[in-house]
Amino acid sequence: MDESVVTEHADQGTVGFVGAGRIGEPMVERLCAGGHRVLLFARRPEVRARLSQLGAQPVAEAVQLAAADVVVSCLYSDRQILDVLPGIVSALRPGAVLVSHTTGSPATLERLGGQGIGIVDAPFSGSAEAVRAGRLTVYLGADDEYLPTARGIVGSYADPVIIAGGRGSALRVKLLNNLLFAAISQITLSGLAAGRKLGVTEKALLGALAVSSGGSAAARYIDAVGDSGRYVASVTPFLRKDIAACAEVAADLGVDLSALLAAASAGPLKIEAGGSGDRAADLEDQ
Amino acid sequence: MDESVVTEHADQGTVGFVGAGRIGEPMVERLCAGGHRVLLFARRPEVRARLSQLGAQPVAEAVQLAAADVVVSCLYSDRQILDVLPGIVSALRPGAVLVSHTTGSPATLERLGGQGIGIVDAPFSGSAEAVRAGRLTVYLGADDEYLPTARGIVGSYADPVIIAGGRGSALRVKLLNNLLFAAISQITLSGLAAGRKLGVTEKALLGALAVSSGGSAAARYIDAVGDSGRYVASVTPFLRKDIAACAEVAADLGVDLSALLAAASAGPLKIEAGGSGDRAADLEDQ
């Protein structure tokens, strides 16, 4: 991107970006393609090199992102948020916006403070391919004054953008969705197992559920991957991580979600809350 | 319908019908409109009068329906099946087909015997309005040789027609769907209640579920009726009856569905298995 293009789109403001991993990198690609001036903090030289070629401007220190009007964070965990973001938030100018894509605890974002700063929670659902296609599902929790800015920025790579409510509400919505997804997966897998005992094929039951009251997104996903065995193999690691995170957040918020957590943990999927270790594997992405 | 029309459609065979209640009466309307010769056994004079005007031919005794090529039964309960159908089945000619729309136990249909008769289970989901629009959802359990005939007849008022497998399988599929619907309703209502505690509105959560992994037909229905309170009021009587029936069928078939029954019974909906009394209220429909 040459200087003239940057100037031309200056009215869209400058975006600071941290967390250019598996999902974050294509976000930066889309922001650059959309004409935004992007300041990038990334530790890995190959990521800096790739995104520089698209017009992003690497900075040496995370705090330099505070020169931007909007900072987008796609960090992997609450721990990373508390490592990286406080310095940026305290240096942001009043009226600036921080959009955090991390699925974690609302309490973590509260700990960032940010008086006069718009802190927007924006957990997502979808793959790197979805980001590249501009089809990432993003949930937005933003106070009214910051919503248009946040929606405009994530609109570069997200559709649908689901407005969950005020600050912190998108993380709560994502938490509840994840619990329901796990619980409905368990129930549906139990139903398929019962069907096998009754001589009903998985294909027949899933075909019926697709047009019936007992149907769900989980049932559609099982049908799409082929059978319950493949589904269990593919979703168990993700759901185990999600449910462990839900348990932590519930404790953090001081709200009793034990009934939902029990429903999410009981069934053919071995995803009891409390598992760990999975997180470390993906940290390299950030 | 005049005599010439009946003759013209003679190749579609004669249909006997019993159970012309709230759902069954519009089925007869559609069968007559489709050009079928319909023999009707109905106790209520006003039903006989209405359907005679459309071309149906009332018979004095149920056993006279055995003159038909296909008998369609839309009785309310297994008890009614055992009262009414054995005499018809034993008088049917070999190769004839009985289509039973009752949601009940596969064991009840087995008790009918019917050597050389195609006994087809065809439980449905939908309203009288759906029947009149030709949009009833019907599940078919039929051995291969009887499937085309059964599908042709129910096609007069059903779309989609879901092939569940061989004889008895559609009742098993419906049973499992009903259990999953109740369990997913419970989970989703629990999620909405948790959301309220977390400051998330029902509208926001239901809007997110509509495009997310935790979504389900149950969530769509809750959104459609407006809120969880109205949903609980509208579905509780139906689900209580369904779950009681599921518990009976599980016992009848000697299969352990206790985990699914527990999931269907636990939650904001008060639908513990074992309720009764609701059945009597609707018997007048038949």
Boltz contact constraints between the chains, C-beta under 6 A:
constraints:
  - contact:
      token1: [A, 160]
      token2: [B, 211]
      max_distance: 6.0
  - contact:
      token1: [A, 162]
      token2: [B, 208]
      max_distance: 6.0
  - contact:
      token1: [A, 164]
      token2: [B, 204]
      max_distance: 6.0
  - contact:
      token1: [A, 165]
      token2: [B, 204]
      max_distance: 6.0
  - contact:
      token1: [A, 169]
      token2: [B, 200]
      max_distance: 6.0
  - contact:
      token1: [A, 172]
      token2: [B, 198]
      max_distance: 6.0
  - contact:
      token1: [A, 172]
      token2: [B, 200]
      max_distance: 6.0
  - contact:
      token1: [A, 173]
      token2: [B, 200]
      max_distance: 6.0
  - contact:
      token1: [A, 173]
      token2: [B, 205]
      max_distance: 6.0
  - contact:
      token1: [A, 173]
      token2: [B, 208]
      max_distance: 6.0
  - contact:
      token1: [A, 176]
      token2: [B, 191]
      max_distance: 6.0
  - contact:
      token1: [A, 176]
      token2: [B, 195]
      max_distance: 6.0
  - contact:
      token1: [A, 177]
      token2: [B, 212]
      max_distance: 6.0
  - contact:
      token1: [A, 177]
      token2: [B, 214]
      max_distance: 6.0
  - contact:
      token1: [A, 180]
      token2: [B, 191]
      max_distance: 6.0
  - contact:
      token1: [A, 180]
      token2: [B, 214]
      max_distance: 6.0
  - contact:
      token1: [A, 181]
      token2: [B, 213]
      max_distance: 6.0
  - contact:
      token1: [A, 181]
      token2: [B, 214]
      max_distance: 6.0
  - contact:
      token1: [A, 183]
      token2: [B, 187]
      max_distance: 6.0
  - contact:
      token1: [A, 184]
      token2: [B, 184]
      max_distance: 6.0
  - contact:
      token1: [A, 184]
      token2: [B, 216]
      max_distance: 6.0
  - contact:
      token1: [A, 187]
      token2: [B, 183]
      max_distance: 6.0
  - contact:
      token1: [A, 187]
      token2: [B, 263]
      max_distance: 6.0
  - contact:
      token1: [A, 190]
      token2: [B, 259]
      max_distance: 6.0
  - contact:
      token1: [A, 190]
      token2: [B, 260]
      max_distance: 6.0
  - contact:
      token1: [A, 191]
      token2: [B, 176]
      max_distance: 6.0
  - contact:
      token1: [A, 191]
      token2: [B, 180]
      max_distance: 6.0
  - contact:
      token1: [A, 194]
      token2: [B, 257]
      max_distance: 6.0
  - contact:
      token1: [A, 194]
      token2: [B, 260]
      max_distance: 6.0
  - contact:
      token1: [A, 195]
      token2: [B, 176]
      max_distance: 6.0
  - contact:
      token1: [A, 197]
      token2: [B, 255]
      max_distance: 6.0
  - contact:
      token1: [A, 198]
      token2: [B, 172]
      max_distance: 6.0
  - contact:
      token1: [A, 200]
      token2: [B, 169]
      max_distance: 6.0
  - contact:
      token1: [A, 200]
      token2: [B, 172]
      max_distance: 6.0
  - contact:
      token1: [A, 200]
      token2: [B, 173]
      max_distance: 6.0
  - contact:
      token1: [A, 204]
      token2: [B, 164]
      max_distance: 6.0
  - contact:
      token1: [A, 204]
      token2: [B, 165]
      max_distance: 6.0
  - contact:
      token1: [A, 205]
      token2: [B, 173]
      max_distance: 6.0
  - contact:
      token1: [A, 208]
      token2: [B, 162]
      max_distance: 6.0
  - contact:
      token1: [A, 208]
      token2: [B, 173]
      max_distance: 6.0
  - contact:
      token1: [A, 211]
      token2: [B, 160]
      max_distance: 6.0
  - contact:
      token1: [A, 212]
      token2: [B, 177]
      max_distance: 6.0
  - contact:
      token1: [A, 213]
      token2: [B, 181]
      max_distance: 6.0
  - contact:
      token1: [A, 213]
      token2: [B, 217]
      max_distance: 6.0
  - contact:
      token1: [A, 214]
      token2: [B, 177]
      max_distance: 6.0
  - contact:
      token1: [A, 214]
      token2: [B, 180]
      max_distance: 6.0
  - contact:
      token1: [A, 214]
      token2: [B, 181]
      max_distance: 6.0
  - contact:
      token1: [A, 215]
      token2: [B, 217]
      max_distance: 6.0
  - contact:
      token1: [A, 216]
      token2: [B, 216]
      max_distance: 6.0
  - contact:
      token1: [A, 217]
      token2: [B, 213]
      max_distance: 6.0
  - contact:
      token1: [A, 217]
      token2: [B, 215]
      max_distance: 6.0
  - contact:
      token1: [A, 255]
      token2: [B, 197]
      max_distance: 6.0
  - contact:
      token1: [A, 257]
      token2: [B, 194]
      max_distance: 6.0
  - contact:
      token1: [A, 259]
      token2: [B, 190]
      max_distance: 6.0
  - contact:
      token1: [A, 260]
      token2: [B, 190]
      max_distance: 6.0
  - contact:
      token1: [A, 260]
      token2: [B, 194]
      max_distance: 6.0
  - contact:
      token1: [A, 263]
      token2: [B, 187]
      max_distance: 6.0
